[in-house]
Amino acid sequence: MKSLEEKIKNYYEDYDEDSRLIKDNSHSIEFITTTKYLDKYISTGDKVLEVGAGTGRYSFYYTEKGCSVTELELSEKHVDIMKSKLGKNHLNMKVLQGNTIDLSQFNDKLYDAVLCLWPMYHLTSEDDRKKCIGECLRVLKPGGLISIAYISKFSHFVDMIRRNKEDINDIGLQNILNTGVEFNDSRACFYFSTYDDIEKIMDENEIKKIKHIGTDGIADMLRASVNEFTDEEFNLWIKFHLDTCENP
């Protein structure tokens, strides 16, 4: 039986994470929305830690804006991609390999902002999720910003049926609605949450909410249409999305 770490690494060996946020209109909405909100709270000169950084799309963005950024990523493949990009750009950034549930290599109260935009939907046990958030808070300065992303199990359910209506009969997909957990030995495990689940976790950790947003909105379910938009039409879609993304 493969460990969770092995499953995550194996999953991303066959997945092109580096182009995910830029490959078309619908995929770009997450980055557009996330940076629009984070830019209000992250300033030039801030020390930023991104845990589960993927291939560093957000980390490079904030490094180029003058922040001191450290990236922590589990996948050796992604670490190699980030180091390759770093060498070409000559940016002042640290790239480290490691697990988000153990940040013991970092001192307490070190960072102005901690971005945890990928790990939560790979941590299938409640204990690991608690460790992840606890470690992020430990290394965060008092009054600092923590940003945590998750995948809605309701939107995932609808999206899977959009792709193949026969999935309505899939026992595993039905199980996600009950437990939030998707198990599959051939790839990484995933954990899907709800708005209330995340609000509860934040409350338990005494995290003061600034915003709770839907970074993709419903674009994934309308991908074909969104990807066919002209630039003008896409701008209208982004306006609609940003006007509604804070609605629970």
Sequence and secondary structure as in RCSB ss.txt:
>XXXX:A:sequence
MKSLEEKIKNYYEDYDEDSRLIKDNSHSIEFITTTKYLDKYISTGDKVLEVGAGTGRYSFYYTEKGCSVTELELS
EKHVDIMKSKLGKNHLNMKVLQGNTIDLSQFNDKLYDAVLCLWPMYHLTSEDDRKKCIGECLRVLKPGGLISIAY
ISKFSHFVDMIRRNKEDINDIGLQNILNTGVEFNDSRACFYFSTYDDIEKIMDENEIKKIKHIGTDGIADMLRAS
VNEFTDEEFNLWIKFHLDTCENP
>XXXX:A:secstr
   HHHHHHHHHHTS GGGTTTSSHHHHHHHHHHHHHHTTT  TT EEEEES TT HHHHHHHHTT EEEEEES 
HHHHHHHHHHHHHHT  EEEEE  TT  TTS TT EEEEEESSGGGG  SHHHHHHHHHHHHHHEEEEEEEEE  
 BHHHHHHHHHHH GGGGG HHHHHHHHHSEE  TTS  EE B HHHHHHHHHHTT   S    SSTTGGGGHHH
HHT  HHHHHHHHHHHHHHTT  
